[in-house]
Amino acid sequence: MTIDFASDSAAQGNYSHEELFMRIIALKKEINALILAHYYTVPEIQQVADIVGDSLALARAAEKNDADVIVFAGVYFMAETAKILNPSKQVLMPDAYAGCPLADSCPADEFRRFRELHPGAVVITYINSTAEIKALSDITCTSSNVEQIVRQIPVTQPIIFGPDRNLGAYIAKKLGREMILWQGYCYVHEAFSESCILNACAEHPDAELVAHPECREEVLRHAAFIGSTQALLNHTVSSSAKKFIVATEPGILYEMQKRSPEKTFIPAPKDPNNPRSVCTQMKQNTLEKLYQCMLNRKPEIVVDEALRLAALGSIRRMLEMSPG
């Protein structure tokens, strides 16, 4: 991925949130932009975005739209995926340094050697990965569609899954499939410990524990519901429970509270000294950065064409195997 940075001469204004909202909305019309934001971004980003969703919903939105410019408020693999799907569109990112440590934990050279150790295995790779890793993969997946995709692979077919070991282990156990797991993890979800979760459950005995499958198995075994970010959101809307302990990145609590204002949402504790496990990279997206990137049309995401075509296949297969 190549990043084209804005010039230092770009004017930096000290605008209120209301002024930034107005400027962003005006710019959006002027440049025919579509603003995509992940549920883990800060509330004001979610408020100004055209579409807020999880990785699967955003990938679908990035694939089919009439915009000339896609502005992706998330982390870099998301914007990179949007560019892979839309080579003719300009793809912007508010903060080009908003990376993903999970994706970075899987270097292409090492993953290539890992794949070579298991010839004949189909490679299913979590979307939280770089374009280079997607190019080495047969199918990309998200936490929303991984089960649907794995169920379509013959039981006699070996599967390599990466880079998130916890998500892979959860699906392997649920489906009774042997899977060869790359040993990466999301630091946000890995941080939840069984002891802290049990303490939270004891403190809130009337709360239902819901958890993302990127959490460790010791946490998942106590959850009343396990699902992707979107599935967790949908469950809290439909559940009869009135209080939830939510074991995922707490940015989703904004949308949960918005959709169920009468319910109570408690971010699952990481440890006594840091009561929330937060994706600092997602929080690097701010209204000011969003405005500046649209104003200056930078940072822009550029993907080498050969790499783009190599990575496109696994993303296309994901979308074909999980229509909707």
C-alpha positions in Angstrom: 0.0 0.0 0.0 1.2 3.5 -0.9 0.0 6.5 1.1 0.0 10.0 -0.4 0.2 12.5 2.5 -1.4 16.0 2.6 1.0 18.9 2.2 2.0 20.8 5.4 0.5 23.9 3.9 -3.1 22.6 4.4 -5.0 25.1 6.5 -5.8 23.8 10.0 -8.9 25.3 11.5 -10.1 25.3 15.0 -13.8 24.5 14.3 -16.5 23.4 16.7 -18.1 20.0 16.1 -21.2 21.7 14.6 -19.0 23.7 12.1 -17.1 20.6 11.2 -20.3 18.7 10.6 -21.5 21.5 8.2 -18.2 21.6 6.4 -18.0 17.9 6.0 -21.6 17.6 4.7 -20.9 20.4 2.2 -17.7 18.8 1.0 -19.4 15.5 0.7 -21.8 17.0 -1.9 -19.1 18.9 -3.6 -16.8 16.0 -4.3 -19.5 13.3 -4.4 -18.1 11.4 -1.5 -19.3 8.4 0.5 -18.2 8.3 4.1 -17.9 4.8 5.6 -17.3 4.4 9.3 -16.8 1.4 11.5 -18.8 0.9 14.7 -15.5 1.2 16.7 -14.9 4.8 15.7 -15.9 7.7 18.0 -19.6 8.7 18.1 -19.2 12.0 16.2 -17.6 10.1 13.3 -20.5 7.7 13.3 -22.9 10.6 13.4 -21.6 12.2 10.2 -21.0 8.9 8.2 -23.3 7.8 5.4 -22.9 4.2 6.4 -21.8 2.8 9.8 -21.2 -1.0 10.0 -19.0 -3.9 10.7 -16.3 -5.1 8.2 -18.7 -7.1 6.1 -21.3 -4.4 5.7 -18.6 -1.9 4.9 -17.0 -4.1 2.3 -20.3 -4.5 0.6 -20.9 -0.8 0.7 -17.5 -0.1 -0.7 -18.1 -2.5 -3.5 -21.4 -1.0 -4.7 -21.9 2.7 -4.7 -22.2 5.7 -7.0 -19.6 7.9 -5.3 -16.5 9.3 -6.9 -14.7 9.4 -3.6 -14.8 6.9 -0.7 -13.7 8.2 2.6 -13.0 5.3 5.0 -13.0 6.1 8.7 -11.6 2.9 10.1 -8.2 1.3 10.0 -5.9 0.9 7.0 -6.9 -2.6 5.9 -10.5 -1.4 5.5 -9.5 1.5 3.2 -7.2 -0.8 1.3 -10.0 -3.3 0.7 -12.2 -0.5 -0.6 -9.5 0.5 -3.0 -9.0 -3.1 -4.1 -12.7 -3.2 -5.0 -12.8 0.2 -6.5 -9.6 0.9 -8.5 -11.2 3.8 -10.4 -12.4 5.6 -7.3 -10.3 7.8 -5.1 -10.1 6.3 -1.6 -9.2 8.6 1.3 -8.5 7.9 4.9 -8.6 10.5 7.8 -5.5 9.1 9.5 -3.1 7.0 7.4 -1.4 5.8 10.6 -4.5 4.1 11.9 -3.2 0.6 11.4 -4.2 -2.8 12.7 -1.8 -4.7 14.9 -3.6 -8.0 14.2 -3.0 -7.5 10.4 0.6 -6.4 11.1 1.2 -9.6 13.1 1.1 -11.6 9.9 4.0 -10.7 7.6 3.5 -11.9 4.0 6.9 -13.8 3.8 6.2 -15.7 7.0 2.6 -16.5 6.0 3.8 -17.7 2.6 6.1 -20.2 4.3 3.4 -21.2 6.7 1.1 -22.0 3.7 3.9 -24.0 2.0 4.1 -26.2 5.1 0.5 -27.3 4.4 0.1 -28.0 0.7 -3.4 -28.7 -0.4 -5.0 -26.7 2.4 -7.5 -24.0 1.4 -6.5 -20.7 2.9 -9.3 -18.6 4.6 -8.1 -15.3 5.8 -9.8 -12.8 8.1 -10.4 -9.5 6.5 -8.2 -7.9 9.2 -5.2 -8.5 7.1 -3.0 -6.8 4.5 -3.5 -6.9 0.8 -0.4 -9.1 0.6 -2.0 -11.6 2.8 -5.3 -11.5 0.9 -3.3 -12.1 -2.3 -1.9 -15.3 -0.7 -5.4 -16.5 0.3 -8.2 -18.4 -1.4 -11.0 -16.8 0.5 -11.3 -13.7 2.7 -13.9 -13.7 5.5 -15.2 -11.5 8.3 -16.5 -12.5 11.7 -20.0 -12.1 10.3 -19.6 -14.7 7.5 -16.7 -17.0 8.6 -19.1 -19.7 9.8 -21.1 -19.5 6.6 -17.9 -19.8 4.5 -16.3 -22.6 6.4 -19.5 -24.7 6.2 -19.2 -24.5 2.4 -15.7 -26.2 2.5 -15.8 -30.0 2.2 -15.1 -31.7 5.5 -12.2 -33.6 3.9 -10.5 -30.3 2.9 -7.8 -29.0 5.2 -8.2 -25.4 6.2 -5.5 -22.8 7.1 -7.1 -19.9 9.0 -5.4 -16.7 10.0 -4.4 -14.3 11.3 -6.8 -14.4 14.4 -6.3 -17.6 16.4 -9.2 -17.0 18.7 -11.7 -16.5 16.0 -10.3 -19.6 14.2 -10.4 -21.7 17.3 -14.0 -20.6 18.0 -15.2 -21.7 14.6 -13.2 -24.9 14.6 -14.8 -25.9 17.9 -18.3 -24.9 16.9 -18.2 -26.7 13.6 -16.0 -29.6 14.8 -13.5 -28.8 12.1 -9.7 -29.2 12.3 -8.2 -25.9 11.3 -4.5 -24.9 11.0 -4.3 -21.6 12.9 -1.9 -18.7 12.4 -1.2 -17.5 16.0 -2.2 -13.9 15.7 -4.7 -12.1 17.9 -6.5 -8.8 18.4 -5.0 -7.0 21.4 -8.4 -5.5 22.2 -10.2 -8.8 22.6 -7.2 -10.7 23.9 -7.1 -8.3 26.9 -10.4 -9.6 28.4 -9.5 -12.1 31.1 -11.7 -14.8 32.7 -11.2 -13.4 36.2 -12.2 -9.9 35.3 -15.2 -11.1 33.3 -16.4 -13.2 36.2 -16.0 -10.3 38.6 -18.1 -8.1 36.3 -20.8 -10.8 36.0 -20.8 -11.1 39.9 -21.1 -7.3 40.2 -24.0 -7.3 37.7 -25.8 -10.6 38.1 -28.8 -9.3 36.2 -26.7 -8.6 33.1 -26.2 -10.8 30.1 -22.7 -11.3 28.9 -22.2 -11.0 25.1 -18.8 -11.5 23.5 -17.1 -11.2 20.2 -15.4 -14.5 19.0 -12.0 -12.8 18.9 -12.1 -13.1 22.7 -10.2 -16.0 24.3 -12.1 -19.3 24.8 -11.9 -18.8 28.6 -14.1 -15.7 28.2 -16.4 -17.1 25.5 -17.4 -20.1 27.7 -19.2 -17.7 30.0 -21.0 -15.7 27.3 -24.8 -16.0 26.8 -24.3 -14.9 23.2 -21.3 -15.0 20.9 -21.2 -13.1 17.6 -19.7 -10.6 15.3 -20.0 -6.9 16.0 -23.2 -6.7 13.9 -24.6 -9.9 15.5 -23.9 -8.5 19.0 -25.8 -5.3 18.1 -28.7 -7.2 16.7 -28.9 -9.5 19.7 -29.0 -6.6 22.2 -32.0 -5.2 20.3 -33.9 -8.4 20.1 -33.0 -9.9 23.5 -35.4 -9.6 26.4 -32.5 -8.8 28.7 -32.3 -5.2 30.0 -28.6 -5.1 30.9 -25.6 -6.3 29.0 -21.9 -6.7 29.7 -20.3 -6.3 26.3 -17.0 -8.0 25.6 -15.8 -6.2 22.5 -14.4 -2.8 21.5 -16.6 -0.3 23.4 -17.3 1.9 20.4 -20.2 -0.3 19.6 -21.9 0.8 22.8 -22.9 4.1 21.1 -25.0 2.3 18.5 -26.3 -0.2 21.1 -27.5 2.6 23.3 -28.9 4.5 20.3 -31.0 1.5 19.2 -32.0 0.4 22.8 -32.1 3.6 24.9 -34.1 1.8 27.6 -31.3 -0.8 28.2 -28.0 -0.6 30.0 -24.7 -1.5 28.4 -21.5 -2.1 30.4 -18.1 -2.3 28.7 -16.4 -5.5 29.8 -13.4 -4.8 32.0 -9.9 -5.5 30.8 -8.2 -5.1 34.2 -8.7 -3.1 37.4 -6.3 -0.3 36.2 -7.8 0.0 32.7 -11.6 -0.7 32.7 -12.0 -0.7 29.0 -10.2 -2.4 26.2 -10.1 0.2 23.4 -8.8 0.1 19.8 -6.6 3.2 19.9 -6.1 3.0 16.1 -9.9 3.3 15.5 -10.0 6.3 17.8 -7.4 8.1 15.7 -10.2 9.0 13.3 -11.5 12.5 14.3 -13.8 15.0 12.8 -11.0 17.4 12.1 -8.9 14.7 10.3 -12.0 13.7 8.4 -12.6 17.2 7.3 -9.0 17.8 6.3 -8.7 14.6 4.3 -11.8 15.5 2.3 -10.7 19.1 1.9 -7.2 18.2 0.7 -8.1 14.8 -0.9 -5.3 13.2 1.1 -4.1 10.8 2.5 -5.0 8.8 -0.5 -4.8 5.0 -0.6 -3.0 3.6 -3.6 -2.6 -0.1 -4.3 -0.2 -1.5 -6.9 -2.3 -3.0 -9.7 -0.7 -6.4 -9.7 -1.2 -6.7 -5.9 -4.7 -5.4 -6.2 -5.7 -8.1 -8.8 -4.0 -10.8 -6.7 -5.9 -9.7 -3.6 -9.2 -9.2 -5.4 -9.9 -12.8 -6.0 -10.1 -13.8 -2.3 -12.4 -10.8 -1.6 -14.7 -11.6 -4.5 -15.0 -15.2 -3.4 -16.0 -14.0 0.1 -18.7 -11.8 -1.3 -19.9 -14.6 -3.7 -20.1 -17.1 -0.8 -21.9 -14.8 1.6 -24.5 -12.9 -0.5 -27.0 -10.6 1.1 
